[in-house]
Amino acid sequence: MPKNPNIVMFLIDDLGCRDLGCFGSSFYETPRLDALAAEGMRFTNAYASCPVCSPTRASIMSGKYPARIGLTQFIAGRRNGRVLEAPFLHYLPLTETSVAKALGEAGYQTWHVGKWHLGDENFYPDKHGFDMNVGGCHMGHPRNGYFSPYKMLTLPDGPEGEYLTDRLTDETVALIRNRNRERPFFLHLSHYAVHTPIQAPENLVEKYRRKAAALGLDKINPMVDGGPMSSISPGHEGRPITHIKRRMLQSDPVYAAMMENLDTNIGKVLDALDAEGLKDNTLVMFTSDNGGLATAESSPTCNAPFAEGKGWEREGGNRVCQIATWPRVIRPGSLCDTPVQSCDFYPTFLEAAGLPLRPEQHCDGISMMPAFTGKDTMPKRALFWHYPHYSNQGGSPTAWILRDGWKFIRNYDAGTEELFHLPSDVSESNDCGHKFPERTASLAKELDTWQREIEAFIPTPNPEWRRLSSMVPKTPDNAHE
């Protein structure tokens, strides 16, 4: 086992579970990431800890389920519906010993580059154990767009028109080249891409316009109206309810261009590791903070056959593309079918670094090292989610459990419970709870027990909903509201 390996974490924003060629995309071109997967391990059942960003990011940093921390919604998110959303923290508490702090205490150089979205300046990366913070702040997306000037307090503007993903990569390569060569490093490169606004260099956009035309995709309307959302943004009570717009195939040229640019930039970082002679002693991990954006906000990608996307309890909202490489440890072309989740990165990084585990901190995560080495299988367990909020993408307050391929979902807005067998129904099309009442009851009980253990906030009826919904203009599409 290599000693004191460098650790590189690529955390991508909103990248869907079918957005890489090696995970099934036939429209986007991702040769560098496809090659990375071929060099190492591809995870076929990897999940984000939440269908939106901030909670998953908190889970990665803490090794805990978001609900245990109390950070269950993207920071500043809020919508009104039939039930009252649970209160949540708007920051990652400083009482959490982050994985960066743990590695830093062991002598690692710790660098954060890109999106943070875990609180204001009192909770920025430097307050959570990172030696360097490039571009990490309270913002969840580049509000001024992907082209400079960025107007970020933690990233000086570049030349006019410079592209943000290119810039963050250049900053990362400089950190690698100018590192302290006597100490290993932990790099947390968290690109803002491929979050909205969907913007990319025009030459790449034109390439995919031509590709879409050649495939006849420009003649197909990829959108299906999914009906009105079940919630209202505060202050929007007098406006029509937003409709769910489901994208049914990958064909957006601008999103495809963003994907190729991202792939190229990941390749630049990997090339820098190779050029510096670091590849053989570096654990590289690639993942996303939630599923692809497929039902709202222009719905730029499609996760089919997995249902829905970002903001939903369905598989499209939580399944992610996950890859790991570590020469001489991880066998090239290997697969891990064991379900893993965001909170597993913390103990994995500690064990990879040869450091003592901190079970009191990463109490919900387990190390992926047994999968890496191929000497043992990871222990079977249930995975849990608790998202007591309405999402901007049409999702509603839910909690769910996954055990042995069986997924039980409790929807607090609709007051329903569902059971799906994912190995035979990946699209979650057939609720089979009535066929398996004992399994349904067992999973419901296990979910209840977990929620009590972590003291999860359970949504309650909203006494204001009838008044708020009455303010919405009635149209044939939303008259039932």
C-alpha positions as CSV (number, residue, x, y, z in Angstrom):
1,M,0.0,0.0,0.0
2,P,1.5,3.4,-1.0
3,K,2.4,5.5,2.1
4,N,0.9,9.0,2.7
5,P,-0.9,9.2,-0.7
6,N,-2.1,12.5,-2.0
7,I,-5.9,12.6,-2.2
8,V,-7.7,14.4,-5.0
9,M,-11.5,14.8,-4.7
10,F,-13.4,16.0,-7.8
11,L,-16.8,17.2,-6.6
12,I,-19.0,18.2,-9.5
13,D,-22.2,20.3,-9.2
14,D,-25.5,18.8,-10.5
15,L,-23.8,16.2,-12.7
16,G,-26.3,13.5,-13.5
17,C,-25.9,9.8,-13.2
18,R,-26.0,9.3,-17.0
19,D,-23.9,12.3,-17.9
20,L,-20.6,10.5,-18.6
21,G,-20.0,8.2,-21.6
22,C,-18.9,5.4,-19.2
23,F,-22.2,5.7,-17.4
24,G,-24.4,5.6,-20.5
25,S,-24.4,9.0,-22.2
26,S,-24.4,8.7,-26.0
27,F,-24.6,12.5,-26.7
28,Y,-22.1,14.1,-24.3
29,E,-18.4,13.4,-24.9
30,T,-16.3,12.7,-21.8
31,P,-13.1,10.9,-23.0
32,R,-10.9,11.8,-20.1
33,L,-13.4,10.7,-17.4
34,D,-14.2,7.5,-19.4
35,A,-10.4,6.8,-19.5
36,L,-10.2,7.5,-15.7
37,A,-13.0,4.9,-15.1
38,A,-11.1,2.4,-17.2
39,E,-7.9,3.0,-15.1
40,G,-9.7,2.4,-11.8
41,M,-13.1,1.6,-10.3
42,R,-16.6,2.6,-11.4
43,F,-19.3,2.6,-8.7
44,T,-22.6,1.3,-10.1
45,N,-24.7,2.2,-7.0
46,A,-23.2,5.4,-5.7
47,Y,-25.5,8.0,-4.1
48,A,-25.5,11.6,-2.9
49,S,-26.7,12.0,0.7
50,C,-29.3,14.5,-0.4
51,P,-30.9,15.5,-3.7
52,V,-29.7,19.0,-3.4
53,C,-26.2,20.4,-2.9
54,S,-25.4,21.9,0.6
55,P,-26.5,18.9,2.6
56,T,-24.5,16.5,0.5
57,R,-21.4,18.8,0.8
58,A,-21.9,18.9,4.6
59,S,-22.1,15.1,4.6
60,I,-18.8,14.8,2.7
61,M,-17.0,17.1,5.0
62,S,-18.5,15.6,8.2
63,G,-19.0,11.9,7.5
64,K,-22.6,12.3,8.8
65,Y,-26.0,12.1,7.4
66,P,-27.3,15.7,6.7
67,A,-30.3,15.2,9.0
68,R,-27.9,14.3,11.9
69,I,-26.2,17.7,11.5
70,G,-29.4,19.6,10.9
71,L,-28.4,20.9,7.5
72,T,-31.1,19.3,5.3
73,Q,-31.8,21.9,2.5
74,F,-29.6,23.9,0.2
75,I,-28.7,27.0,2.1
76,A,-31.3,29.8,1.7
77,G,-33.8,27.4,0.1
78,R,-37.4,27.8,1.1
79,R,-40.8,27.0,-0.4
80,N,-44.4,26.8,1.0
81,G,-46.7,23.8,0.6
82,R,-49.2,21.6,2.3
83,V,-46.8,20.8,5.1
84,L,-44.4,23.0,7.0
85,E,-40.9,22.6,6.0
86,A,-38.5,21.6,8.8
87,P,-36.1,24.2,10.1
88,F,-32.4,23.7,9.1
89,L,-29.0,25.1,9.7
90,H,-27.6,27.6,7.1
91,Y,-24.0,26.7,7.8
92,L,-21.8,23.7,8.5
93,P,-21.2,24.0,12.3
94,L,-17.6,24.7,13.4
95,T,-18.1,21.9,16.0
96,E,-17.8,19.4,13.2
97,T,-14.2,18.3,12.6
98,S,-14.1,18.3,8.8
99,V,-12.1,15.7,6.9
100,A,-9.8,18.5,5.8
101,K,-9.1,19.4,9.4
102,A,-8.4,15.8,10.2
103,L,-6.0,15.4,7.3
104,G,-4.4,18.7,8.1
105,E,-3.7,17.7,11.7
106,A,-1.8,14.7,10.2
107,G,0.4,16.9,8.1
108,Y,-1.5,17.2,4.9
109,Q,-1.6,20.4,2.8
110,T,-5.3,21.1,2.4
111,W,-6.7,23.0,-0.6
112,H,-10.3,23.9,-1.5
113,V,-11.0,25.2,-5.0
114,G,-14.4,26.1,-6.3
115,K,-17.9,26.0,-4.8
116,W,-18.4,25.8,-1.1
117,H,-22.0,26.8,-0.2
118,L,-21.8,25.8,3.5
119,G,-22.3,29.2,5.1
120,D,-21.2,32.8,5.1
121,E,-17.6,34.0,5.7
122,N,-17.7,32.8,9.3
123,F,-17.9,29.2,7.9
124,Y,-15.8,29.4,4.8
125,P,-13.3,26.6,3.9
126,D,-10.5,28.3,5.9
127,K,-12.6,28.0,9.0
128,H,-13.0,24.2,8.4
129,G,-9.4,23.2,8.1
130,F,-8.4,24.2,4.6
131,D,-5.0,26.0,4.2
132,M,-6.1,27.5,0.9
133,N,-9.5,28.6,-0.4
134,V,-9.8,29.6,-4.0
135,G,-13.4,30.6,-5.0
136,G,-15.2,29.0,-2.1
137,C,-17.9,31.3,-0.6
138,H,-21.6,31.4,0.3
139,M,-22.8,31.3,-3.3
140,G,-24.4,28.2,-4.7
141,H,-23.7,29.1,-8.3
142,P,-21.9,31.8,-10.3
143,R,-24.4,34.6,-10.0
144,N,-22.7,36.7,-12.6
145,G,-22.3,33.8,-15.0
146,Y,-19.4,31.6,-16.0
147,F,-17.5,34.3,-18.0
148,S,-15.3,36.9,-16.2
149,P,-16.0,39.3,-14.5
150,Y,-17.2,36.8,-11.9
151,K,-17.7,39.3,-9.0
152,M,-16.7,36.7,-6.4
153,L,-15.0,38.0,-3.2
154,T,-12.9,34.8,-3.0
155,L,-11.7,34.8,-6.6
156,P,-10.3,37.8,-8.4
157,D,-11.7,38.5,-11.8
158,G,-9.7,37.3,-14.8
159,P,-9.5,38.8,-18.3
160,E,-12.9,39.6,-19.7
161,G,-14.5,36.5,-21.1
162,E,-12.3,34.0,-19.2
163,Y,-14.4,30.8,-18.5
164,L,-14.8,29.9,-14.8
165,T,-14.1,26.2,-15.2
166,D,-10.9,26.9,-17.0
167,R,-9.8,29.4,-14.4
168,L,-10.4,27.1,-11.4
169,T,-8.4,24.4,-13.2
170,D,-5.5,26.8,-13.8
171,E,-5.6,27.7,-10.1
172,T,-5.5,24.0,-9.2
173,V,-2.6,23.2,-11.5
174,A,-0.7,26.0,-9.9
175,L,-1.3,24.7,-6.4
176,I,0.0,21.2,-7.5
177,R,3.1,22.6,-9.2
178,N,4.0,25.0,-6.3
179,R,3.2,22.6,-3.5
180,N,5.4,21.8,-0.5
181,R,7.1,18.7,-1.9
182,E,7.8,17.4,1.6
183,R,4.1,17.0,2.5
184,P,1.2,15.1,0.9
185,F,-1.9,17.1,-0.1
186,F,-5.6,16.9,0.0
187,L,-7.2,18.7,-3.0
188,H,-11.0,19.3,-2.9
189,L,-11.7,20.6,-6.4
190,S,-15.4,21.5,-6.4
191,H,-16.3,22.9,-9.8
192,Y,-19.4,25.1,-10.1
193,A,-20.1,23.4,-13.4
194,V,-22.5,22.0,-14.5
195,H,-24.9,24.1,-12.3
196,T,-27.0,26.8,-13.9
197,P,-26.6,29.2,-15.6
198,I,-26.1,26.8,-18.5
199,Q,-23.3,28.6,-20.3
200,A,-20.3,27.3,-22.3
201,P,-17.7,28.5,-24.8
202,E,-19.4,29.2,-28.1
203,N,-17.1,27.0,-30.3
204,L,-18.1,24.0,-28.2
205,V,-21.7,24.9,-28.3
206,E,-21.6,25.1,-32.1
207,K,-20.0,21.7,-32.2
208,Y,-22.9,20.1,-30.3
209,R,-25.5,22.0,-32.3
210,R,-24.1,20.3,-35.4
211,K,-24.0,17.0,-33.6
212,A,-27.6,17.3,-32.5
213,A,-28.6,18.2,-36.1
214,A,-26.7,15.3,-37.5
215,L,-28.5,12.9,-35.1
216,G,-31.8,14.5,-35.8
217,L,-32.2,15.4,-32.1
218,D,-32.9,19.1,-33.0
219,K,-36.2,17.9,-34.6
220,I,-37.4,16.2,-31.4
221,N,-39.0,18.2,-28.6
222,P,-37.3,16.7,-25.5
223,M,-39.7,18.2,-22.9
224,V,-42.8,16.8,-21.4
225,D,-45.1,18.9,-19.1
226,G,-45.2,17.2,-15.7
227,G,-48.0,19.4,-14.3
228,P,-47.8,22.1,-11.6
229,M,-45.5,21.9,-8.7
230,S,-46.9,21.3,-5.2
231,S,-45.2,24.3,-3.6
232,I,-44.8,28.1,-4.0
233,S,-41.8,30.2,-3.4
234,P,-42.2,32.9,-0.7
235,G,-43.3,36.1,-2.3
236,H,-44.7,34.4,-5.3
237,E,-48.1,33.6,-3.9
238,G,-49.9,35.9,-6.5
239,R,-48.2,34.3,-9.5
240,P,-49.0,31.1,-11.4
241,I,-47.5,27.9,-10.0
242,T,-44.4,26.8,-11.8
243,H,-44.8,23.6,-13.9
244,I,-42.5,20.6,-13.9
245,K,-40.7,20.3,-17.3
246,R,-39.2,16.9,-17.7
247,R,-36.4,16.4,-20.3
248,M,-36.7,12.9,-21.9
249,L,-33.4,12.8,-23.8
250,Q,-30.0,14.3,-23.7
251,S,-29.8,16.8,-26.5
252,D,-29.0,20.3,-25.1
253,P,-25.9,21.6,-27.0
254,V,-24.9,24.1,-24.3
255,Y,-25.0,21.5,-21.5
256,A,-23.1,19.1,-23.7
257,A,-20.5,21.8,-24.3
258,M,-20.2,22.4,-20.5
259,M,-19.7,18.7,-20.0
260,E,-16.9,18.5,-22.6
261,N,-15.2,21.5,-21.2
262,L,-15.4,20.0,-17.7
263,D,-14.0,16.7,-18.9
264,T,-11.1,18.5,-20.6
265,N,-10.3,20.4,-17.4
266,I,-10.4,17.3,-15.3
267,G,-7.9,15.9,-17.8
268,K,-5.6,18.9,-17.2
269,V,-5.5,18.3,-13.5
270,L,-4.7,14.6,-14.1
271,D,-2.0,15.6,-16.6
272,A,-0.5,17.9,-14.0
273,L,-0.4,15.0,-11.4
274,D,1.3,12.8,-14.0
275,A,3.8,15.5,-15.1
276,E,4.8,16.0,-11.4
277,G,5.3,12.3,-10.9
278,L,2.4,12.1,-8.5
279,K,0.0,9.8,-10.3
280,D,1.2,6.5,-8.7
281,N,0.8,7.8,-5.2
282,T,-2.5,9.7,-5.5
283,L,-6.0,8.5,-4.7
284,V,-8.4,10.2,-7.1
285,M,-12.1,10.3,-6.5
286,F,-14.8,11.7,-8.7
287,T,-18.5,12.3,-7.7
288,S,-21.4,14.7,-7.8
289,D,-23.4,16.4,-5.1
290,N,-26.8,15.3,-6.4
291,G,-28.5,14.1,-9.5
292,G,-28.8,15.9,-12.8
293,L,-31.2,18.8,-13.3
294,A,-34.0,17.2,-15.4
295,T,-37.3,18.7,-14.3
296,A,-37.0,22.5,-14.0
297,E,-34.8,25.5,-14.5
298,S,-34.4,24.7,-18.2
299,S,-34.0,21.0,-17.5
300,P,-30.7,20.7,-19.3
301,T,-30.1,17.0,-18.9
302,C,-31.9,13.6,-18.7
303,N,-31.3,10.8,-16.2
304,A,-33.4,8.1,-17.9
305,P,-34.0,5.3,-17.3
306,F,-33.8,6.7,-13.8
307,A,-36.7,8.8,-12.8
308,E,-36.7,12.6,-12.2
309,G,-33.6,14.4,-11.1
310,K,-32.1,17.0,-8.8
311,G,-34.5,17.9,-5.9
312,W,-36.4,14.5,-6.0
313,E,-36.4,11.4,-3.9
314,R,-36.3,9.3,-7.1
315,E,-33.1,7.6,-8.3
316,G,-32.4,10.4,-10.8
317,G,-32.1,12.8,-7.9
318,N,-29.6,10.9,-5.9
319,R,-27.7,8.4,-8.0
320,V,-24.3,9.8,-9.1
321,C,-21.4,9.0,-11.3
322,Q,-18.6,7.9,-9.0
323,I,-15.0,6.8,-10.0
324,A,-11.9,6.0,-8.0
325,T,-8.4,5.4,-9.2
326,W,-5.2,4.6,-7.2
327,P,-2.5,2.8,-9.1
328,R,-1.2,-0.5,-7.4
329,V,-4.2,-0.5,-5.1
330,I,-7.4,-0.3,-7.3
331,R,-7.5,-2.8,-10.1
332,P,-8.1,-1.1,-13.6
333,G,-11.6,-1.7,-15.0
334,S,-13.0,-2.9,-11.7
335,L,-16.6,-2.3,-10.5
336,C,-18.2,-1.8,-7.1
337,D,-21.9,-2.7,-6.9
338,T,-22.2,-2.2,-3.2
339,P,-24.3,0.9,-2.4
340,V,-22.2,3.8,-1.1
341,Q,-23.0,7.3,-0.1
342,S,-21.4,10.7,0.4
343,C,-20.6,10.2,4.1
344,D,-18.3,7.3,3.2
345,F,-15.6,9.6,1.8
346,Y,-14.4,10.8,5.2
347,P,-13.4,7.4,6.7
348,T,-12.1,6.3,3.3
349,F,-9.7,9.2,3.1
350,L,-8.5,8.6,6.7
351,E,-7.9,4.9,6.1
352,A,-6.2,5.6,2.7
353,A,-3.8,8.0,4.5
354,G,-3.0,5.4,7.2
355,L,-4.7,7.5,9.9
356,P,-6.8,6.3,12.8
357,L,-10.5,6.4,12.1
358,R,-12.7,8.9,14.0
359,P,-16.0,7.0,14.4
360,E,-17.4,9.6,16.8
361,Q,-17.2,12.1,13.9
362,H,-17.8,10.1,10.7
363,C,-20.5,8.0,12.5
364,D,-22.6,7.4,9.4
365,G,-19.9,6.6,6.9
366,I,-17.9,3.4,6.3
367,S,-14.6,3.1,4.4
368,M,-14.6,2.1,0.8
369,M,-11.0,0.7,1.2
370,P,-12.2,-3.0,1.2
371,A,-13.7,-2.4,-2.2
372,F,-10.5,-0.7,-3.4
373,T,-8.3,-3.6,-2.5
374,G,-10.6,-6.3,-3.6
375,K,-9.8,-8.3,-0.5
376,D,-13.2,-8.1,1.1
377,T,-16.7,-6.8,0.4
378,M,-18.0,-3.8,2.2
379,P,-20.6,-4.6,4.9
380,K,-24.2,-4.6,3.8
381,R,-26.3,-1.9,5.4
382,A,-29.3,0.3,4.9
383,L,-28.9,3.8,3.5
384,F,-31.1,6.6,4.7
385,W,-32.3,9.9,3.4
386,H,-34.4,12.6,5.1
387,Y,-35.3,15.6,2.9
388,P,-38.2,17.5,4.8
389,H,-38.4,20.3,2.2
390,Y,-39.9,21.3,-1.1
391,S,-37.3,21.6,-3.9
392,N,-37.1,24.2,-6.7
393,Q,-37.3,21.3,-9.1
394,G,-40.7,19.9,-8.0
395,G,-39.7,17.5,-5.3
396,S,-41.6,17.5,-2.0
397,P,-40.8,16.6,1.7
398,T,-39.9,13.0,1.8
399,A,-37.8,10.4,3.7
400,W,-36.6,7.0,2.3
401,I,-34.6,4.0,3.0
402,L,-32.7,1.6,0.7
403,R,-31.9,-1.9,1.8
404,D,-30.9,-4.9,-0.3
405,G,-32.4,-3.3,-3.5
406,W,-35.7,-2.4,-1.8
407,K,-36.5,1.3,-1.6
408,F,-39.3,2.5,0.7
409,I,-40.4,6.2,0.3
410,R,-42.6,8.2,2.6
411,N,-44.0,11.4,1.1
412,Y,-45.2,13.9,3.7
413,D,-46.9,16.2,1.2
414,A,-49.0,13.6,-0.4
415,G,-49.3,11.4,2.7
416,T,-48.3,8.3,0.7
417,E,-45.9,5.4,1.1
418,E,-44.3,3.5,-1.7
419,L,-42.1,0.5,-2.2
420,F,-39.9,-0.2,-5.2
421,H,-37.6,-3.1,-6.1
422,L,-34.8,-1.3,-7.9
423,P,-33.0,-4.3,-9.4
424,S,-36.2,-5.1,-11.4
425,D,-37.6,-1.6,-11.6
426,V,-34.9,1.0,-12.0
427,S,-37.3,3.6,-13.2
428,E,-39.5,3.2,-10.0
429,S,-42.6,2.7,-12.2
430,N,-44.3,0.0,-10.1
431,D,-45.2,0.6,-6.5
432,C,-45.2,-3.0,-5.1
433,G,-46.0,-2.2,-1.5
434,H,-49.4,-3.9,-1.7
435,K,-47.6,-7.1,-2.8
436,F,-45.1,-7.1,0.0
437,P,-46.9,-5.7,3.1
438,E,-44.5,-7.3,5.6
439,R,-41.4,-5.9,3.8
440,T,-43.1,-2.5,3.6
441,A,-43.8,-2.5,7.3
442,S,-40.3,-3.6,8.2
443,L,-38.6,-0.9,6.2
444,A,-41.1,1.7,7.5
445,K,-40.2,0.7,11.0
446,E,-36.5,0.8,10.3
447,L,-36.9,4.3,8.8
448,D,-38.9,5.4,11.9
449,T,-36.2,4.1,14.2
450,W,-33.4,5.9,12.4
451,Q,-35.4,9.2,12.3
452,R,-35.9,9.0,16.1
453,E,-32.2,8.2,16.6
454,I,-31.0,11.3,14.7
455,E,-33.8,13.4,16.0
456,A,-35.0,14.3,12.6
457,F,-37.6,17.1,12.1
458,I,-40.8,15.7,10.7
459,P,-43.0,18.0,8.6
460,T,-46.4,18.9,10.0
461,P,-49.5,20.3,8.3
462,N,-49.3,23.9,7.1
463,P,-52.3,25.8,8.5
464,E,-51.6,28.7,6.0
465,W,-51.6,26.5,2.9
466,R,-55.3,27.0,2.0
467,R,-54.9,30.8,2.2
468,L,-51.6,30.8,0.3
469,S,-52.8,28.5,-2.4
470,S,-56.0,30.6,-2.8
471,M,-53.8,33.5,-3.9
472,V,-52.5,31.6,-6.9
473,P,-54.3,32.5,-10.2
474,K,-56.5,29.6,-11.2
475,T,-55.9,28.2,-14.6
476,P,-57.0,24.9,-16.2
477,D,-53.5,23.5,-15.4
478,N,-53.5,24.3,-11.7
479,A,-57.2,24.5,-10.8
480,H,-56.9,21.4,-8.5
481,E,-54.5,23.4,-6.3
